[in-house]
Amino acid sequence: MSDELHFACDLIVVGAGMAGLTAAAEAGRRGASVVVLEKQAQTGGTALGSGGYLWTLPSLESMRRTAADGDPALQQVIFEEFPRLVDAVRSCGAMVDGPIDVLSGRGYHVDIQDYLGKCARVIEVNGGIVMRESVVTELAMSAGGRVKGVVAEQAGDVVNIQAPSTLLATGGFVASPSYTDEFIGHRQTPMRVRASRASTGDGLTLARQVGAASARAAGFYGHLVGTGIPLDDLMKMRAFGLYHSEHCLLLSREGFRFVDESLGDHMTVQAEHFSRHPSAALVWDERIQRDVVMQPWISGSPGEDRLEIASRGGARTAHVAGLAEMAHVLDSWHFDGGQAVKAVEAFNVAVTRGEPVKPAREHHIAPVNEPPFYLVEVSPAITFPYGGIRVDSRARVVAEDGRAIPGLLAAGSDVGGVMGPDYTGGLCTSGAFALRALSNLADDQ
């Protein structure tokens, strides 16, 4: 290395996605000196390619029902910080529309790219520094066991930065095969990444180096995406979501249903089937195409032909006149087309008669029998994990012995133990823990 640089600030933020930029911008407005380190040339992280929906479930009680595997104390943070988060986004000057109904909750639509860009400007206007293409290699520790800063590398220089508080907000570990194997389980066919490829678990690695505990959770948030579609452009990934899948039938290569599709494909992607098999076939009929696919999935969003989008993206798709043609197509895809037709027919007979189906179907109990039929070969893609660094309700990183590690905080997808098996909005959760982390600054300075 050619040089070694030393400087100090009030808060170091590792990662410049939704959580990191929100925390740094708000800290700067409050008068703290801030340094943000981002290993990529571009800031924004996975949030940059999101739809910009800042939403959460309607109540803590509803979250306890649907995300009962998560820590109630951490879930409480989301509801306590959500109003302040909306105010923080508005205070940056970003456009915020709402409130509106979003999926199973309420929230706002934000011009997310504008917001993330304005956060970076707010940081710099208030005297902060955003250091791009900077890789944090270790956390600096005091003799008393406190995190007192970081050591980073940028453009051939070693950079030592001291601060009483360091916030890890690096985007989780979805692009790390070793971490996804550890937390989610090994898959014969690795899951595709529907997120920033820079989310390789840097925060978790740094936290573990100083004795942090992990929050174990095998679940994750993701969606079904057409098999064969390359997910190499962050700004295009969201376009390939099959958000209507909860109305459809999902069939294995052997031609059987294997999950309750009606719970939504953010739940379907977690099915045990996908740990052993790379893909499945999503089937729907003209009624679903007309009444669901081509209708807005969130108020104000356009209805879009998801079959056409998947086909253009490179997935195997088909539009067939009847079930016999569907069997032929599935056979050509190396599925059991004959058994698939039997599964569709059996489902239709059962729901028409009001009889139970297996697997059970909680919602959207209607026959899929109006030709023509639509088929897409699909596989799971992960956006963020439910496991990660263990924190307390103040966003302080927790050590293996249960104590908070002084000076070390975490937010965003680096935080584990909040959700599972269902989820609430990722942007909301990231921003809520970013703001909660700032509650420690007065204690540390």
C-alpha positions as CSV (number, residue, x, y, z in Angstrom):
1,M,0.0,0.0,0.0
2,S,1.3,3.4,-0.9
3,D,-0.2,5.4,2.0
4,E,-2.0,5.0,5.3
5,L,-4.7,7.6,6.2
6,H,-6.1,8.3,9.6
7,F,-9.1,10.4,10.6
8,A,-12.1,10.4,13.0
9,C,-15.8,11.0,13.0
10,D,-18.9,10.4,15.1
11,L,-20.4,7.6,13.1
12,I,-19.0,5.1,10.5
13,V,-21.5,3.5,8.2
14,V,-20.4,0.4,6.3
15,G,-22.7,0.0,3.3
16,A,-24.6,2.6,1.3
17,G,-28.0,1.0,0.6
18,M,-31.4,1.9,2.1
19,A,-30.3,1.4,5.7
20,G,-26.8,2.9,5.5
21,L,-27.9,6.0,3.5
22,T,-30.9,6.6,5.7
23,A,-28.9,6.4,8.9
24,A,-26.1,8.6,7.6
25,A,-28.4,11.3,6.2
26,E,-30.4,11.5,9.4
27,A,-27.3,11.5,11.6
28,G,-25.8,14.3,9.5
29,R,-29.0,16.4,9.8
30,R,-28.7,15.9,13.6
31,G,-25.2,17.4,13.6
32,A,-23.1,14.2,13.7
33,S,-20.0,13.8,11.6
34,V,-20.4,10.8,9.3
35,V,-18.2,8.6,7.0
36,V,-20.0,6.1,4.7
37,L,-17.9,3.3,3.2
38,E,-19.3,1.6,0.1
39,K,-17.4,-1.2,-1.7
40,Q,-19.1,-0.5,-5.0
41,A,-18.7,2.5,-7.3
42,Q,-22.5,3.1,-7.1
43,T,-24.5,3.7,-3.9
44,G,-28.0,2.4,-3.4
45,G,-27.5,-1.3,-3.0
46,T,-30.5,-3.6,-3.7
47,A,-32.9,-0.8,-2.8
48,L,-31.9,0.9,-6.0
49,G,-33.8,-1.7,-8.0
50,S,-36.8,-2.0,-5.8
51,G,-40.3,-0.7,-6.5
52,G,-40.0,2.0,-3.8
53,Y,-42.9,0.7,-1.7
54,L,-42.3,1.8,1.9
55,W,-44.9,-0.4,3.7
56,T,-45.5,-2.5,6.7
57,L,-48.2,-4.8,8.0
58,P,-51.2,-3.1,9.7
59,S,-50.4,-4.0,13.2
60,L,-47.9,-5.8,15.4
61,E,-50.6,-8.4,16.1
62,S,-50.8,-9.2,12.4
63,M,-47.1,-9.5,12.2
64,R,-47.0,-11.9,15.1
65,R,-49.5,-14.1,13.3
66,T,-47.8,-14.2,9.9
67,A,-44.1,-13.8,11.0
68,A,-44.3,-15.7,14.3
69,D,-40.7,-17.0,13.9
70,G,-39.3,-13.5,14.3
71,D,-38.4,-11.7,17.6
72,P,-41.4,-9.7,18.9
73,A,-39.1,-7.0,20.4
74,L,-37.4,-6.5,17.0
75,Q,-40.8,-6.4,15.2
76,Q,-41.9,-3.7,17.6
77,V,-39.0,-1.5,16.3
78,I,-40.6,-1.4,12.9
79,F,-43.9,-0.1,14.1
80,E,-42.3,2.4,16.5
81,E,-40.0,3.8,13.9
82,F,-42.2,3.7,10.8
83,P,-43.8,7.2,11.2
84,R,-40.4,8.7,11.8
85,L,-39.0,6.9,8.8
86,V,-41.7,8.4,6.5
87,D,-40.9,11.9,7.9
88,A,-37.1,11.3,7.3
89,V,-37.8,10.3,3.7
90,R,-39.9,13.4,3.2
91,S,-37.3,15.6,4.9
92,C,-34.8,14.6,2.2
93,G,-37.1,16.1,-0.4
94,A,-38.1,12.8,-2.0
95,M,-41.6,12.4,-3.5
96,V,-43.8,10.3,-1.2
97,D,-47.3,9.2,-2.4
98,G,-49.8,7.8,0.0
99,P,-50.9,6.3,2.2
100,I,-52.0,3.4,0.0
101,D,-52.8,-0.2,0.3
102,V,-49.7,-2.3,-0.4
103,L,-50.0,-6.1,-0.6
104,S,-51.3,-7.1,2.9
105,G,-50.4,-3.8,4.6
106,R,-50.3,0.0,4.3
107,G,-47.6,2.3,3.2
108,Y,-46.3,4.8,0.7
109,H,-44.7,4.9,-2.7
110,V,-41.4,6.6,-2.8
111,D,-39.2,7.6,-5.8
112,I,-36.5,5.3,-4.4
113,Q,-33.7,6.3,-6.8
114,D,-34.4,10.0,-6.1
115,Y,-34.5,9.3,-2.3
116,L,-31.2,7.4,-2.2
117,G,-29.5,10.0,-4.4
118,K,-30.8,12.8,-2.1
119,C,-29.6,11.0,1.0
120,A,-26.0,11.0,-0.4
121,R,-26.3,14.7,-1.1
122,V,-27.7,15.4,2.4
123,I,-24.7,13.5,3.9
124,E,-22.2,15.6,2.0
125,V,-24.0,18.9,2.5
126,N,-23.8,18.3,6.2
127,G,-20.1,17.7,6.1
128,G,-20.1,13.9,5.8
129,I,-18.1,11.8,3.4
130,V,-19.2,9.0,1.1
131,M,-16.2,6.9,0.2
132,R,-17.0,4.7,-2.8
133,E,-15.0,1.6,-3.8
134,S,-13.8,1.3,-0.2
135,V,-13.6,-2.2,1.3
136,V,-13.7,-2.5,5.1
137,T,-11.2,-5.3,6.1
138,E,-11.6,-5.3,9.9
139,L,-13.2,-3.6,12.9
140,A,-10.7,-1.9,15.2
141,M,-11.1,-2.8,18.8
142,S,-10.0,-1.1,22.0
143,A,-8.3,-2.9,24.8
144,G,-11.6,-2.9,26.7
145,G,-13.5,-4.7,23.9
146,R,-15.2,-1.7,22.3
147,V,-15.4,-1.3,18.5
148,K,-13.6,2.0,18.0
149,G,-13.6,2.2,14.2
150,V,-12.6,0.4,11.0
151,V,-9.7,-0.4,8.8
152,A,-10.5,-0.1,5.1
153,E,-8.8,-0.2,1.7
154,Q,-9.4,2.4,-1.0
155,A,-7.5,2.8,-4.2
156,G,-4.3,1.2,-2.8
157,D,-4.5,3.1,0.5
158,V,-5.1,1.8,4.0
159,V,-7.6,4.0,5.7
160,N,-8.0,4.0,9.5
161,I,-11.2,5.7,10.7
162,Q,-12.0,6.1,14.4
163,A,-15.6,6.6,15.7
164,P,-17.5,5.9,18.9
165,S,-20.2,4.1,16.7
166,T,-20.0,1.9,13.7
167,L,-23.1,0.8,11.8
168,L,-23.0,-2.4,9.7
169,A,-25.5,-2.1,6.8
170,T,-23.9,-4.1,4.0
171,G,-27.0,-5.8,2.5
172,G,-26.9,-9.3,3.9
173,F,-25.4,-12.4,2.5
174,V,-27.6,-13.5,-0.4
175,A,-24.7,-13.6,-2.9
176,S,-22.5,-15.7,-0.6
177,P,-23.0,-19.5,-1.3
178,S,-21.3,-20.4,1.9
179,Y,-23.6,-18.2,4.0
180,T,-26.8,-19.3,2.2
181,D,-25.8,-22.9,2.7
182,E,-25.2,-22.2,6.4
183,F,-28.4,-20.4,7.1
184,I,-30.9,-21.6,4.5
185,G,-29.5,-25.0,3.7
186,H,-27.6,-26.5,0.8
187,R,-29.5,-26.8,-2.5
188,Q,-28.6,-29.1,-5.4
189,T,-29.2,-26.1,-7.7
190,P,-28.1,-22.8,-6.0
191,M,-30.8,-20.2,-5.8
192,R,-30.5,-17.2,-8.1
193,V,-29.9,-13.8,-6.6
194,R,-32.6,-11.2,-7.0
195,A,-30.5,-8.5,-5.3
196,S,-27.2,-6.7,-5.5
197,R,-24.4,-9.2,-6.2
198,A,-22.3,-7.2,-3.7
199,S,-24.4,-8.6,-0.9
200,T,-21.8,-11.2,0.1
201,G,-22.1,-11.1,3.9
202,D,-19.4,-8.5,4.6
203,G,-21.3,-7.2,7.7
204,L,-21.8,-10.7,9.1
205,T,-18.1,-11.6,8.6
206,L,-17.0,-8.4,10.3
207,A,-19.4,-8.9,13.2
208,R,-18.3,-12.5,13.7
209,Q,-14.6,-11.4,13.8
210,V,-15.4,-9.5,17.1
211,G,-17.6,-12.2,18.7
212,A,-21.1,-11.3,17.5
213,A,-23.8,-13.9,17.7
214,S,-25.9,-15.0,14.7
215,A,-29.7,-14.9,14.5
216,R,-30.5,-18.3,13.0
217,A,-33.4,-18.3,10.5
218,A,-33.7,-20.6,7.5
219,G,-36.4,-18.5,5.8
220,F,-35.8,-15.7,3.3
221,Y,-37.7,-13.3,1.1
222,G,-37.7,-13.8,-2.6
223,H,-40.0,-14.5,-5.6
224,L,-40.5,-17.0,-8.4
225,V,-38.8,-15.9,-11.6
226,G,-38.9,-17.5,-15.0
227,T,-36.1,-20.1,-15.3
228,G,-33.5,-19.1,-17.8
229,I,-34.0,-15.3,-17.3
230,P,-30.6,-13.8,-16.4
231,L,-30.7,-11.8,-13.2
232,D,-27.6,-9.8,-13.9
233,D,-29.1,-6.3,-14.1
234,L,-30.3,-5.0,-10.8
235,M,-32.6,-2.4,-12.4
236,K,-34.5,-5.0,-14.4
237,M,-34.9,-7.8,-11.8
238,R,-38.2,-6.6,-10.4
239,A,-39.8,-6.6,-13.9
240,F,-39.7,-10.4,-13.9
241,G,-41.8,-11.0,-10.7
242,L,-44.8,-13.3,-11.2
243,Y,-46.9,-11.6,-8.6
244,H,-50.1,-13.3,-9.7
245,S,-48.8,-16.8,-8.8
246,E,-51.0,-17.1,-5.7
247,H,-53.9,-17.6,-8.0
248,C,-52.2,-20.2,-10.1
249,L,-51.2,-23.9,-9.9
250,L,-47.5,-24.8,-9.3
251,L,-46.5,-28.3,-10.6
252,S,-43.4,-30.3,-10.0
253,R,-41.5,-32.1,-12.7
254,E,-43.4,-35.2,-11.7
255,G,-46.6,-33.3,-12.4
256,F,-47.9,-32.8,-8.8
257,R,-48.9,-29.8,-6.7
258,F,-46.5,-29.5,-3.8
259,V,-47.4,-26.3,-1.9
260,D,-50.3,-24.0,-1.1
261,E,-49.7,-21.5,-4.0
262,S,-52.3,-19.1,-2.5
263,L,-50.0,-18.0,0.2
264,G,-48.0,-16.1,-2.4
265,D,-44.8,-16.9,-4.2
266,H,-42.7,-15.1,-1.5
267,M,-43.8,-18.1,0.6
268,T,-43.7,-20.7,-2.2
269,V,-40.0,-20.0,-2.9
270,Q,-39.3,-21.4,0.6
271,A,-41.0,-24.8,-0.2
272,E,-38.8,-27.9,0.5
273,H,-39.4,-28.9,-3.1
274,F,-36.9,-26.3,-4.3
275,S,-34.1,-27.6,-2.1
276,R,-34.0,-30.7,-4.3
277,H,-35.4,-29.6,-7.6
278,P,-34.3,-26.6,-9.7
279,S,-37.7,-25.6,-11.2
280,A,-41.5,-26.0,-11.4
281,A,-44.2,-25.1,-13.8
282,L,-46.6,-22.3,-13.1
283,V,-50.0,-22.7,-14.8
284,W,-52.9,-20.4,-15.1
285,D,-56.0,-19.9,-17.3
286,E,-57.7,-17.1,-19.2
287,R,-59.8,-16.1,-16.2
288,I,-56.6,-15.4,-14.2
289,Q,-54.9,-13.8,-17.1
290,R,-57.9,-11.4,-17.6
291,D,-59.0,-10.7,-14.0
292,V,-55.6,-10.8,-12.2
293,V,-52.5,-10.6,-14.5
294,M,-53.7,-7.7,-16.6
295,Q,-55.0,-5.8,-13.5
296,P,-52.8,-3.5,-11.3
297,W,-51.3,-5.6,-8.5
298,I,-50.8,-2.4,-6.4
299,S,-53.1,0.7,-6.7
300,G,-51.6,2.9,-9.4
301,S,-49.3,0.2,-11.0
302,P,-50.0,-1.0,-14.5
303,G,-51.4,-4.4,-15.4
304,E,-48.7,-6.2,-17.4
305,D,-48.6,-9.4,-19.5
306,R,-46.3,-11.5,-17.3
307,L,-46.1,-14.3,-19.8
308,E,-44.9,-12.0,-22.5
309,I,-42.4,-10.4,-20.1
310,A,-41.0,-13.8,-19.0
311,S,-40.8,-14.9,-22.6
312,R,-38.9,-11.8,-23.7
313,G,-36.6,-12.3,-20.7
314,G,-35.5,-15.8,-21.8
315,A,-37.8,-18.1,-19.8
316,R,-39.6,-21.1,-21.3
317,T,-43.2,-20.2,-21.7
318,A,-46.2,-21.4,-23.6
319,H,-49.7,-20.3,-24.5
320,V,-51.8,-23.3,-25.3
321,A,-55.4,-24.0,-26.4
322,G,-56.1,-26.8,-24.0
323,L,-54.8,-29.3,-21.5
324,A,-53.8,-31.9,-24.1
325,E,-51.5,-29.3,-25.7
326,M,-50.2,-28.3,-22.2
327,A,-49.2,-32.0,-21.6
328,H,-47.3,-32.0,-24.9
329,V,-45.4,-28.8,-24.0
330,L,-44.6,-30.0,-20.5
331,D,-43.3,-33.3,-21.9
332,S,-40.9,-31.3,-24.1
333,W,-39.7,-29.5,-21.0
334,H,-39.0,-32.9,-19.4
335,F,-41.9,-32.6,-17.0
336,D,-44.5,-35.4,-16.7
337,G,-47.2,-33.7,-18.9
338,G,-49.8,-36.5,-18.5
339,Q,-49.6,-36.4,-14.7
340,A,-49.7,-32.6,-14.7
341,V,-53.0,-32.7,-16.6
342,K,-54.4,-35.2,-14.1
343,A,-53.3,-32.8,-11.3
344,V,-55.0,-29.8,-12.8
345,E,-58.2,-31.8,-13.6
346,A,-58.3,-33.3,-10.0
347,F,-57.9,-29.8,-8.5
348,N,-60.7,-28.4,-10.7
349,V,-63.1,-31.2,-9.8
350,A,-62.4,-30.9,-6.1
351,V,-62.8,-27.2,-5.8
352,T,-65.9,-27.3,-7.9
353,R,-67.4,-29.8,-5.6
354,G,-66.2,-28.0,-2.5
355,E,-64.0,-30.9,-1.5
356,P,-60.5,-30.5,0.1
357,V,-57.4,-30.5,-2.0
358,K,-53.9,-31.6,-1.2
359,P,-51.8,-29.6,-0.5
360,A,-54.5,-27.5,1.1
361,R,-55.5,-24.2,-0.5
362,E,-56.2,-21.3,1.9
363,H,-57.2,-18.6,-0.6
364,H,-58.2,-18.3,-4.2
365,I,-60.1,-21.5,-4.2
366,A,-61.4,-21.5,-7.8
367,P,-61.0,-23.9,-10.8
368,V,-58.3,-23.2,-13.3
369,N,-60.2,-24.4,-16.3
370,E,-61.0,-21.6,-18.7
371,P,-58.9,-22.0,-21.9
372,P,-56.5,-21.0,-23.2
373,F,-53.8,-21.8,-20.6
374,Y,-50.5,-20.1,-19.8
375,L,-47.3,-21.9,-18.7
376,V,-43.9,-20.6,-17.4
377,E,-41.1,-22.7,-16.0
378,V,-40.1,-21.0,-12.8
379,S,-37.4,-21.2,-10.1
380,P,-36.8,-19.3,-6.8
381,A,-34.7,-16.2,-6.5
382,I,-33.6,-14.7,-3.2
383,T,-33.7,-11.0,-2.3
384,F,-32.8,-10.9,1.4
385,P,-32.3,-13.5,4.2
386,Y,-34.2,-13.7,7.5
387,G,-31.0,-14.8,9.3
388,G,-28.0,-12.6,10.0
389,I,-26.4,-10.7,12.8
390,R,-28.2,-10.8,16.2
391,V,-29.1,-7.4,17.5
392,D,-31.2,-6.1,20.4
393,S,-34.1,-3.6,20.2
394,R,-31.7,-0.7,20.1
395,A,-30.0,-2.2,17.0
396,R,-26.8,-3.0,19.0
397,V,-25.0,-6.0,17.9
398,V,-25.2,-8.8,20.5
399,A,-22.2,-11.0,21.4
400,E,-22.3,-14.8,21.9
401,D,-22.5,-14.3,25.6
402,G,-25.6,-12.1,25.2
403,R,-24.1,-8.7,26.0
404,A,-24.2,-5.8,23.5
405,I,-20.8,-5.2,21.8
406,P,-20.0,-1.5,22.7
407,G,-19.8,0.7,19.6
408,L,-21.2,-1.8,17.1
409,L,-24.7,-1.4,15.5
410,A,-26.4,-3.1,12.6
411,A,-29.4,-2.4,10.3
412,G,-30.9,-3.5,7.0
413,S,-30.5,-7.0,5.7
414,D,-27.5,-7.5,8.0
415,V,-30.0,-7.9,10.9
416,G,-31.4,-11.3,11.5
417,G,-34.3,-12.7,13.4
418,V,-36.9,-10.1,12.5
419,M,-39.1,-12.1,10.1
420,G,-40.2,-15.6,9.2
421,P,-41.9,-17.4,7.6
422,D,-43.7,-14.3,6.2
423,Y,-42.4,-10.8,6.0
424,T,-43.1,-7.1,6.0
425,G,-41.6,-4.6,3.7
426,G,-37.8,-4.7,3.3
427,L,-37.4,-0.9,2.8
428,C,-39.4,-0.2,5.9
429,T,-37.5,-2.7,8.0
430,S,-34.1,-1.4,6.8
431,G,-35.1,2.2,7.5
432,A,-36.6,1.5,10.8
433,F,-33.5,-0.2,12.2
434,A,-31.3,2.5,10.7
435,L,-33.2,5.2,12.7
436,R,-33.2,3.0,15.8
437,A,-29.4,2.6,15.6
438,L,-29.1,6.4,15.8
439,S,-30.7,6.4,19.3
440,N,-27.3,5.1,20.5
441,L,-25.3,8.0,19.3
442,A,-25.9,10.3,22.2
443,D,-24.8,7.6,24.6
444,D,-21.6,7.0,22.6
445,Q,-20.4,10.5,22.0
